[in-house]
Amino acid sequence: MIVQPADASVWEMPVPFAAFLIVLSSTAAQPQPQAPAPAPPYSSQRSGRLFMSPMGEPFRPAARDDNTLADWFNQADRNHDGRVTLEEMQQDAERFFAKLDEGHDGEIDPDDITRYENVVAPEIQSGASFGLMAQMEDAGAAKGDAGRRHRGGGKFFRGADDQHQGAGQFGLLDLPEPVVSADTNFNRGVSLPEFRQAAAQRFIALDIDHRGYLTIAGLDTIRPAPPAAPKKPDRPKDTDESPLPNDPGD
């Protein structure tokens, strides 16, 4: 027995087209798979603090939970694959170099350096007060853990007894003045090749596992914690003021 559908016009359609409509309607009735949710942004326990990039560019938090390390990393990661390569770090250094070279003469000269230290990143001149503020905010979480979160060694990384001068308080490397330290020929100016070379050296210092790229999770493990609270001077012991024993000859 053939049951005629309510819409008799279906029988008047060619068989292949009618079958196509049936398949289409059954497909539309099935629930469609949803696209996977994007991965949540990387969260650092050091969010909400000033971060100084390896080349000395300041990244200031816009909110208490702003991850300034991620702000720099995402900017340097030009193809957004979650990795910063040597080439990408040098490209990011070139971008910052152009920002500092106000005269566009191919060199960060003394006037540019003065502008950097007083206008672009004045925090490196008042590092002690900024470090104290960060220390007070994180005192409950740090609990004397300064100097233990970094791995590796060498001249770039801060030791546990380091006083964290200048930009070294806010970055990944112990570089109090990251721009001036790129001046390898000591001519009081920084050329683009010198800045690129400095970027390469700092990339190698940060690539602790020698993988040829940097990840934000890896960098966060070596980002130094706030400096430890200064030790209070030892309380002098009470002076024994008891009379000296009599000399036997007395």
N, C-alpha and C positions, 0 to 999 in steps of 0.2 A: 504494500500500500504506500503510495507516495503522498506525503503531506505537503500541500502547496503552502509556501510561506505567505504571511499576511501581505507582504509587498510582492505582488505577482510580477512586478517589473523585473525582478532579479532573474526570472526564468527567461525573460526576453533578451537578457544580455548574453554575449558570447561566454562559453564555459570558462576559458582561461581568465577572463576579466572578473567573472563572478567569484572564482576561486581566490583571486587576488584580494577582492574585497573581504572575503571571509577571513583570510589569513591576516589582513591588515587590522580588522576589527578585533581579532583575538590577541594580536600583539599589543594593541593599544590598551587592552583591558589588563594586561600584566603589569605589575609594578616595575618601574624603571629603576635600575641601580643608581644610587646617588654618588656624586663625585666625592672622593675622600676629602676630609676637612684639612685645611692647610696646617702644617706643623706650627705649634705655638712658638713665639719668639724666644730666643735663648734668654734665660734669666740669670743674672749674676747677683751674688750676695753683696757685691760692692756697688750696686746701683745707686744713683742719686749723688754721685761724687764727680768732681772735676776729673777728666782724664786728659793726659798729655800724650799725643801719639808718638811713636818712635822718632819721628822727624821734628817733633816739637809743636805740632798744631794742637791748640786747646779745644776740647769738647766739653762744654758746660751742660749740666743737666737742666732740662726744662721743667722737670717734675721730680718728686722725691724718688720715684721708681724708674727714672730714665736711665737706661744702661748706656753710658757714654762710651764704654769700650766697644759695644756693638755698633754704636753710631759710627765710630771710625772704621771698624772692620767692614761694615756693609758698604761704606764709601769706597774703601780700597778694593773690595771684591767686585771688580768691574763686570764680570760675567755672572755674578750671583750664584756661584756653584758651591758656596760654603767654604771656599779655600782662597787664601791669598798667596799667590806665587811670588817669586822674586821679581818677575817682570811687572806684576801688578803693583808691588810695593814701590818699585822705582817709578812707575807711572804716577802713583799717588804722590811721591816725592816731587816729581816734576810739576804737578798741579800746585802743590803748596809753594814750591820755589817761585812759580810765576806770580803767586799772590804776594810773596814777600819782596820780589824784585820790582819795587814801585817805579823805578826809572826805566825798566825794560831794557837794561843794558847788558843783560846776561850775567850779572853778578849781584849777590847780596852784599852791598857795600856797608861801611860803618853807619851811614845814615839809615839804611834799611834795618840793620841790626838794632840800632837805638829804637826805631819804631816798633820792631818786634818785641823788644823787652819792655817797652813802656805802654804800648797801645794794643798789640795783638795778644800778647801773653804776659800781662803785668804780674800775674801770679808768681812767676819765677823770681820776681824781686821781693815778694813778701811771702815767701814759702813757709817761713816759720809759723806765721799766724794761721795760714790756711791748714797747715799740717796739724796744728793744735785743735782747730775746729773739727777736722775729720776724726781726730783722735777722740775728742769728747763725744762725738756722735756715735762712734763705733766701739766705745770702751766696753760696753756690756757684751758685745759679740766677740771682740778681739781676744780679750782675756790674756793679754801677754803673748799672743801668737805671732807677733811681728817677726819677720825674717824667716819663718818656717814654711811659708807657702810657696816660695820660689824654689826651683830646681836648678841644678847646674852651678856654674861659678864663673870666674873670670872677671875682668875689669868692669863689665857692664852691670852686673847684678849687685844688689845691695846686700851687705852683710847684716847680721843681727845687731851689731853695734854701730851701724852707720847712722848719721844724723839726718839723712834724706834732704839734701840741699836742693834748692831751686826746683826745676822741672822734675828732678828725680823723685820727688815726693808723690807725683801724680801719674807717673807712667809705668812702663814695663821695664825700663832700663835705668841704670844709675847714671844719668846724663843731666847734670845741673843746668847746662845751657846747650840744648840739642843742636841749635843752628851754628853757633860759634865753633862747637866741637867738630864740625865738618870741614873746617878750614885746615887742611893738612899741610899746606905750604906756609902757613903763618904770615900771610900778606894782608891780614885784616879784612879779607873779603872771602866770600864763598862762591865759587863758580858752579855752574850746573853739573859738569863732570864730577866735581868734588861732592856735590849733594847726592848725586846718583851713587857714587862709590860708598858714601856713608850709609845710604839706604841698603845697599847690598851687604855691608858689614853688619848692620843691625838686623837684617833678615836672618843672616847666618847665626847670630847670637840668639835669636828668638826660636829658630828651628832646632830645638834641643834634640828632638828624636831623628833629625836628619832625613825627614820625609820629602823635602823639597817643596813644602807648602805649609801654611799656617792655618789653624782652625781657631775659632773663637773659644771653644771649650778648652783647647790646649793653652791658649794665651791666658785664660782666666786662672789657670792653675799656677802660673808664674807671676801673676800680677801681685806685687808686694802689698802686704797688709799695711794699715796705718802704723806709724812708728809707735813703739811702746812708750808708755807713760814714763816721764823722767823719774829716775829713782830719787827718793827722798834721802837727804844726807843721813848717815848713821847717827843715831843719838849718842852723844858722848857718854861714856860710862861714868858713873858717879865716882868722883875722886875720893880715894881713901884718905880721909883727913884725921885718922886716929893717930895719936902721938907715937913717934918712933920709940922703939925700946931703948932703954938707957944703955949707953956704951958700957961694956963691962969694966972699962978702965975708970969710969966715973966713981 
